Amino acid sequence: MALEDELQAVTKALSGIGIDENLLISALGKWNPVERKSFRKETSQFFLKDDRHFERWDDQQVKLLKREFLRFKNAMVLWTMHPWERDARLAKEALRDGPQSYGIIIEIACTRSSEELLGARRAYHSLFDHSIEEDLAYHINGSDRKLLVGLVSSYRYEGPRVNVETAQIESQTLHTAIKNAHKKKPKEDEDVVRILATRSKAHLKTIFNIYKETYGHNIHDELEVDSRLEEAVLCLGNPVTYFSKALDEALKSGSDENTKEALTRVTVTRCDYDIKEIKEEYNRHFGVPLCKSIEDKTHGNYKHFLLTLLARGD
């Protein structure tokens, strides 16, 4: 391969999500000092030249590359964990990261079964010598606290029975709270939190269907002004759609790291459960197979591992 072609290939291997380790080994490992100098000179997105004409790595790019090299390792570690430990550690990390990551806690609380969520709470006890409820209550302030503590504390009935009359009343309760959002945030309404944190998913889906039939809108569309409630409602009512959207956002060019991490998290946590349905929804909604998007936008061992996991749903 000509040097110019190799420079382009190496630049591509270092760009995007994950790192093409094999290509870097085959190319960089045989470059002599002159060829490495050409790389530094031709890749201004990686290297800077100071007023002394000294070529050096851009510090920000070094941080980004270290993160990308770790992506495969992090995926492997998450995959080999017990699901309860995995969810407990994901919740703890989200709590440490702050408000931009609280959606991960909502995701865990609202898409796991009652037993899975209880298992994650038990694992949290063992790992951190605290309950997740007390950590949330201590670290989160404002109106998010009651909602998140309520969701992670839930142990929902998982049977098929639904009281339609009660669902109709509670649909109206949610509509009233949303309509009066300019006076009081819906997540500050005790009845809204009670409904979302205690009702079975079958009951909630009935509420959301009644809401659409009665008021002409999907409830999560009317909650766009409140990301926490929107995430909770979508995770509880249509988790497959939630996960497919999270994957799409993660694969978009320019996504921040918090958003990109959903690619690993969703693939690893859902491949034993509903990854087939998620792939079908992704294809239907975005017009391209999920595997094709990952093939085009990720690199190296990380890409191959994700595709291997996704193949389990075929």
N, C-alpha and C positions, 0 to 999 in steps of 0.2 A: 504494500500500500504506500502511495506517495505521501511525503510528509504533510502536504497540504490537506490531503484526505484524512490522515491520522489526526491532525489538529482539530478538524471538524468533528471527527468521531469522538475524540477525548472530551471536547467541549460539550457535546451532547450527552456523553456518559456522566458528566458532572452536573448536568442540568436536569430539572424536573424532580420527580419524586423517587427516591432511592438512588443508588449508585450502581453503574454497570462495572462491577469489580473485575470480571474476567477481561473486559476490553482494556481497562486501565493497566492490568498486569501485563498483557501482551504488548501494549504500546509503550507505556511509560518505562517499563522495565528494561527496554533495549535502547532508549533514547540516550544519545551522548550529550555532553554539555551544550553544544551548539544547538541541538534540536530542542533541548529544554529551554534554552534562551529564546528560541523562536516561539515556543508556546507562551512564555511569559509576555513576549512582545505583542503577539497576535490576539491575546485574550484579555482585553481591557476590562471586561466584566469581572474578572477574577483578580487582576493585578493592577497596582497603582505605580506611578512613577513620581517620586517626590522631587523637590527643587534641586536635589543633588543627582538627579537622573538614576536613582536607585530603584530597581524593580522589586516590589514586595507584594505579598498577598494582601488583599483588602481584608481587614480584620472581620468585617461583617460576613464576608464570603466564607472565611474560615469557620465561623460559628455555624453558618448554614450547612456547610459540607460535613462538619462533625455530626450534626443532627441527622443528615441524610445517611451517613455511614451507619449510624445507630438504628436506623429504622427497621432493618431486617432483624437485628438482634432483639429489639424490643418486641417485634411481632412474634418471634420464636418463644421468648420468655412468657409472654401473655398466653400463647397457645398451650404451653405445657402446664400452666397453672390449673388448679381446681377452679371451676367456674365461680364458686363462692369466694375464694381468695382473690380471684381476678376482679370481681365486682367490688369487693371491699377495698382493694388497692386503687382501683380506678376512682372510686368515690373519695378516698382520702386525697389523692392527687388533685382531683377537681376542687376539693375544699381548699387545698393549699394554693392553687392557682388563682382563686378568687372568683368574682361574679361572672367573668367571661366564660367560666367552665361549669357553672352551676347546672347548665342544661344536661350535662353528663349524669349528674345525680338524678335529675328528673327522668332521664332515659332509663336508668337502672331501676328506679322505683316503679315506673309505669309500664315497662315492657316485660318484666320478669313475672313468673308465676308467684303465688303467695309463698310457696315452699322455697323457691329460689331466692326470693328477697329475704325471707327469714334466714336462710343459710348464709347469705352475704352479711347480714347483721351479726350473726354468730361469729363468722370469720373476722369481722371487724373487731369484735371483743377480743379475740385471741391474738390478733396482730398488733393492736394499738392500745389495749388496756383501757379502752373507753367504749361507750356505745356511739354509734353513728348519730343517734338522736341528740345526745348531749353535745357532741362536737358541732353539729349543725346549729343547735340552739345557742351555743356560745359564740361561734364565729360569724354567723349571719345575722345581720341587723335588718330592721325595716320590715316591709310587708312580705318579703320573700321567706322570712323565717317560718311563719306559721304554715305556709303552703308546703315547703320542702320537708319540714318535720312531720307534717301530716302524711305526706306521700310515702316517706321511707318507713313510717310506723305502721303502715297499712298491712292487714292480713285479710285479703278480700275473699268473699264467698266465690267459688269458681264453678258452681253449678249452673244449669240452664234457666232456672226459674226467674222470671221478671214480673214485677207488679206494674202493669202498664199504666194504671191510674196514678200510681206514685210517680212513675217516669214522666207522665204528662205534667204533673204539678211541678216537678223539679226542673223540667224543661222551661217552664214559665219563670221559675225562680232564677235560672241562669240568664234568661232573656232580660228580665227586669234589671239584674245586676249589670249586664253589659250596656243596656240602654242608659243607665244612670252612672256610667263610668266617669262622666265629667264631674260628678259630685263625690263619688267614692270608688276607688279602684276595686274591680271585681275580686281580686285576690285578697282584699281586706274584708270581704264579706264572709262571715262565719259559715253561712249556708253553702256558699260556693265551695269553700275549702272542704266542708263536711261531705258534700256530694262527691267531689273528685277524689277525696282521700279514703272514702269508706265503701262506696257502692261497687258492686261487681262490674267487671268489664262488659258482661252481657247487658246489665242494667244501663250502664253508661252509653253503650252503643244504641240502645233503644231511645234513651234521652236525646242523643245527638240526631238520630233519624227523625224523631218527632219534631225537634227544633227546626230541621231543614224543611220538613213538610209544612210546618205551621208558619214559619217566618221567611221562608224562601232563600235562606243562605246556610252554607255550612258554618257551624259554630266556630271552627278554628279560623275561618276567614275573617270573622268579626272580632277576633282576639289579636289581630296583628299588632295592635298598639301595645300589647303586653306579651312579650316573648315567652315569659315563664308559663303563663296559662296556655298560650298557643301550643307550646311544646308538650305540656301535660295532656291537653285534650287530644292532640294528634297521636301521641304515644299510646294513650289509653284506647282511643277509638279506631285508629288505623296505623298500627306500628309499621307495617310493610311500606306504606307511603312515606312515613317519617324516615325510615332507614334509607330508602332509595334517594330521597332528597339530600340526606346527610352525605351519602356517597357522591352524589353529583357535585355538591358544594366542595367537598374535599378534593375532587379531581380538577376543579377549575383553576386556570392559570391565575396566579397572584393571590391565592387563598392564604390566609395567615396560618401559622403552625397549629393553633388550636383547632381550626377547621380541618386541616390536613389529617390530624390524628384520627379523625373519624374513619378514615379509610382502613387503618389497621384495626381499630376498635370494633367497628361494625362487622368487618369480614371475620375476625377471629371469634367474636361472641355469638354470631348468628349462623355460622356455617353448619352447626349441628341441629339447627332448629328450623328456620324459615328462609334460608338463603335462596332456595329455588323460587319462592314467591317474590322475594326482594328483586331477584334478577329479572323476573317477568315484569314486575311493576316498573323497574328502571327502563327496560326496553320499551315498554308501552308508553311511558311518560316522556322519555327523552329521545326516543327514536334510534337508539344505538344499543347494542348488547353491552352489558357491564364489562364482560371480559375484554371486548374490543377497546373500550375506554381505558381499562387498566393496561392492556398491551401497548397502547399508544403513548401513555403518559407516565408510566413508571419504568424503572430500570432494574437490571441485575437480579441478584438472589431475592430481593424483596418482591419484585414482579413475579418471579417464578413461584414463590411461596404463596402469594395471594391467589394466583391462578390455580394452583394445586388445591387450595382450600375451596375456591369457588366451584371447582369440578366435582366436589363431593355432592353438590346439589343437583347434578345432572342425572 
